[in-house]
Amino acid sequence: MNDIDDYIGDDDNFREKIRRDCILEEHKNKMTKQEYLLQFFTYDHLPENLQILSAPFKQIADMMIEKLPRNPERIAGLRKLLEAKDCFVRAGIFKD
């Protein structure tokens, strides 16, 4: 037995809870790494007329993260999507 087993003893419910907590924490860490670019797709800080332009890009980014595995091409695509979003938002505030 190791130190954890000595501490837990025969409490299988506690052992299962720890196992689930570890899996959940691992999942959260993985998702955080995968979704770091999403912070740049937020739009609630923008005026309403620019939120309308920005919101679809957030929806697309969310969908791509959900549907595609994390790899260099997905990251490149998200970066290009972010660049396009920024261009359209700037177009919305452009003055002649």
Phi and psi in degrees as GROMACS dihedral restraints (atoms count N, CA, C in turn):
[ dihedral_restraints ]
;  ai    aj    ak    al  type     phi  dphi    fc
    3     4     5     6     1  -101.3    20    10
    4     5     6     7     1  -179.2    20    10
    6     7     8     9     1   -59.2    20    10
    7     8     9    10     1   -38.7    20    10
    9    10    11    12     1   -65.2    20    10
   10    11    12    13     1   -44.4    20    10
   12    13    14    15     1   -61.7    20    10
   13    14    15    16     1   -38.5    20    10
   15    16    17    18     1   -62.1    20    10
   16    17    18    19     1   -39.9    20    10
   18    19    20    21     1   -71.9    20    10
   19    20    21    22     1   -44.1    20    10
   21    22    23    24     1   -76.8    20    10
   22    23    24    25     1   -37.5    20    10
   24    25    26    27     1    71.6    20    10
   25    26    27    28     1  -136.0    20    10
   27    28    29    30     1  -100.3    20    10
   28    29    30    31     1    17.6    20    10
   30    31    32    33     1   -78.6    20    10
   31    32    33    34     1    91.2    20    10
   33    34    35    36     1   -65.8    20    10
   34    35    36    37     1   -33.2    20    10
   36    37    38    39     1   -63.2    20    10
   37    38    39    40     1   -44.1    20    10
   39    40    41    42     1   -64.9    20    10
   40    41    42    43     1   -41.7    20    10
   42    43    44    45     1   -61.4    20    10
   43    44    45    46     1   -41.0    20    10
   45    46    47    48     1   -66.8    20    10
   46    47    48    49     1   -40.4    20    10
   48    49    50    51     1   -61.8    20    10
   49    50    51    52     1   -44.4    20    10
   51    52    53    54     1   -62.0    20    10
   52    53    54    55     1   -42.3    20    10
   54    55    56    57     1   -61.0    20    10
   55    56    57    58     1   -45.9    20    10
   57    58    59    60     1   -63.5    20    10
   58    59    60    61     1   -41.2    20    10
   60    61    62    63     1   -62.3    20    10
   61    62    63    64     1   -40.1    20    10
   63    64    65    66     1   -65.7    20    10
   64    65    66    67     1   -42.4    20    10
   66    67    68    69     1   -64.0    20    10
   67    68    69    70     1   -43.0    20    10
   69    70    71    72     1   -62.8    20    10
   70    71    72    73     1   -44.2    20    10
   72    73    74    75     1   -62.9    20    10
   73    74    75    76     1   -41.3    20    10
   75    76    77    78     1   -62.5    20    10
   76    77    78    79     1   -42.1    20    10
   78    79    80    81     1   -63.6    20    10
   79    80    81    82     1   -44.4    20    10
   81    82    83    84     1   -60.3    20    10
   82    83    84    85     1   -44.2    20    10
   84    85    86    87     1   -62.3    20    10
   85    86    87    88     1   -41.6    20    10
   87    88    89    90     1   -64.1    20    10
   88    89    90    91     1   -45.2    20    10
   90    91    92    93     1   -66.0    20    10
   91    92    93    94     1   -38.3    20    10
   93    94    95    96     1   -60.5    20    10
   94    95    96    97     1   -43.8    20    10
   96    97    98    99     1   -63.8    20    10
   97    98    99   100     1   -39.6    20    10
   99   100   101   102     1   -70.6    20    10
  100   101   102   103     1   -29.9    20    10
  102   103   104   105     1  -108.0    20    10
  103   104   105   106     1    16.4    20    10
  105   106   107   108     1   -59.8    20    10
  106   107   108   109     1   -29.9    20    10
  108   109   110   111     1   -72.7    20    10
  109   110   111   112     1   -19.5    20    10
  111   112   113   114     1   -61.5    20    10
  112   113   114   115     1   -25.8    20    10
  114   115   116   117     1   -58.6    20    10
  115   116   117   118     1   -24.5    20    10
  117   118   119   120     1   -89.1    20    10
  118   119   120   121     1    -3.9    20    10
  120   121   122   123     1   -98.6    20    10
  121   122   123   124     1     1.8    20    10
  123   124   125   126     1   -66.1    20    10
  124   125   126   127     1   151.9    20    10
  126   127   128   129     1  -140.7    20    10
  127   128   129   130     1     1.7    20    10
  129   130   131   132     1   -67.6    20    10
  130   131   132   133     1   -15.6    20    10
  132   133   134   135     1   -83.5    20    10
  133   134   135   136     1    -9.9    20    10
  135   136   137   138     1   -87.6    20    10
  136   137   138   139     1   155.8    20    10
  138   139   140   141     1   -61.6    20    10
  139   140   141   142     1   156.1    20    10
  141   142   143   144     1   -56.0    20    10
  142   143   144   145     1   -39.5    20    10
  144   145   146   147     1   -64.5    20    10
  145   146   147   148     1   -28.1    20    10
  147   148   149   150     1   -88.6    20    10
  148   149   150   151     1   -26.7    20    10
  150   151   152   153     1   -60.5    20    10
  151   152   153   154     1   -39.1    20    10
  153   154   155   156     1   -61.5    20    10
  154   155   156   157     1   -36.2    20    10
  156   157   158   159     1   -74.5    20    10
  157   158   159   160     1   -35.8    20    10
  159   160   161   162     1   -84.6    20    10
  160   161   162   163     1   -32.9    20    10
  162   163   164   165     1   -55.1    20    10
  163   164   165   166     1   -44.0    20    10
  165   166   167   168     1   -59.7    20    10
  166   167   168   169     1   -31.3    20    10
  168   169   170   171     1   -68.2    20    10
  169   170   171   172     1   -36.8    20    10
  171   172   173   174     1   -64.5    20    10
  172   173   174   175     1   -42.5    20    10
  174   175   176   177     1   -62.5    20    10
  175   176   177   178     1   -42.2    20    10
  177   178   179   180     1   -65.9    20    10
  178   179   180   181     1   -43.9    20    10
  180   181   182   183     1   -60.5    20    10
  181   182   183   184     1   -44.7    20    10
  183   184   185   186     1   -59.2    20    10
  184   185   186   187     1   -43.4    20    10
  186   187   188   189     1   -65.3    20    10
  187   188   189   190     1   -41.5    20    10
  189   190   191   192     1   -65.7    20    10
  190   191   192   193     1   -39.0    20    10
  192   193   194   195     1   -66.7    20    10
  193   194   195   196     1   -37.1    20    10
  195   196   197   198     1   -70.8    20    10
  196   197   198   199     1   -37.9    20    10
  198   199   200   201     1   -92.8    20    10
  199   200   201   202     1   -23.3    20    10
  201   202   203   204     1  -114.2    20    10
  202   203   204   205     1   145.9    20    10
  204   205   206   207     1   -71.7    20    10
  205   206   207   208     1   153.6    20    10
  207   208   209   210     1   -71.3    20    10
  208   209   210   211     1   122.1    20    10
  210   211   212   213     1  -158.9    20    10
  211   212   213   214     1   171.5    20    10
  213   214   215   216     1   -58.3    20    10
  214   215   216   217     1   -34.1    20    10
  216   217   218   219     1   -70.3    20    10
  217   218   219   220     1   -38.4    20    10
  219   220   221   222     1   -64.8    20    10
  220   221   222   223     1   -42.1    20    10
  222   223   224   225     1   -63.5    20    10
  223   224   225   226     1   -43.7    20    10
  225   226   227   228     1   -61.3    20    10
  226   227   228   229     1   -42.7    20    10
  228   229   230   231     1   -62.2    20    10
  229   230   231   232     1   -42.1    20    10
  231   232   233   234     1   -64.8    20    10
  232   233   234   235     1   -38.1    20    10
  234   235   236   237     1   -64.9    20    10
  235   236   237   238     1   -41.5    20    10
  237   238   239   240     1   -68.2    20    10
  238   239   240   241     1   -37.6    20    10
  240   241   242   243     1   -62.9    20    10
  241   242   243   244     1   -41.7    20    10
  243   244   245   246     1   -63.1    20    10
  244   245   246   247     1   -41.9    20    10
  246   247   248   249     1   -62.3    20    10
  247   248   249   250     1   -42.8    20    10
  249   250   251   252     1   -63.7    20    10
  250   251   252   253     1   -43.1    20    10
  252   253   254   255     1   -59.0    20    10
  253   254   255   256     1   -46.5    20    10
  255   256   257   258     1   -60.4    20    10
  256   257   258   259     1   -40.3    20    10
  258   259   260   261     1   -62.5    20    10
  259   260   261   262     1   -44.5    20    10
  261   262   263   264     1   -68.9    20    10
  262   263   264   265     1   -36.0    20    10
  264   265   266   267     1   -65.1    20    10
  265   266   267   268     1   -43.9    20    10
  267   268   269   270     1   -63.0    20    10
  268   269   270   271     1   -37.0    20    10
  270   271   272   273     1   -61.9    20    10
  271   272   273   274     1   -32.6    20    10
  273   274   275   276     1   -71.1    20    10
  274   275   276   277     1   -18.4    20    10
  276   277   278   279     1  -112.9    20    10
  277   278   279   280     1     5.5    20    10
  279   280   281   282     1   -61.7    20    10
  280   281   282   283     1   136.1    20    10
  282   283   284   285     1  -120.9    20    10
  283   284   285   286     1   134.9    20    10
